[in-house]
């Protein structure tokens, strides 16, 4: 009986930790400027170097963009510079 209770407890802990670590780590329509850092981390873990691109509809993981790619922030541009007026990578 004790073994079964320990196994159930461990399964519950595992499920809770998975849910908590992924609650805001998805790069999709729920991603906002407030939780984009967690989404960037999730994208990078899925494929090294990827970031969450908010300029896509819906936002999605992808490699930093080349010149003239759609952007809303510097991190998503290969150059590290986003012209926020034109929403294009420099």
C-alpha angles and dihedrals in degrees: 000000000000091000092054091049091050091049092050091047092051091048090051091050092049092050092047094050092048092050094046095048093049100039094103100012098096120103101216141098090310092061115109135174087265096059101028093106090063090046090051089053091050092049091049091050091050093049121002112250098015121130134193108265108209092183090071118087104255099017112253142178117267146142116279109278130251124234114313094015116140113268144163099185139029096247094069094058122085087221091051090236126106121183099220092193093062096023090229132127114248 
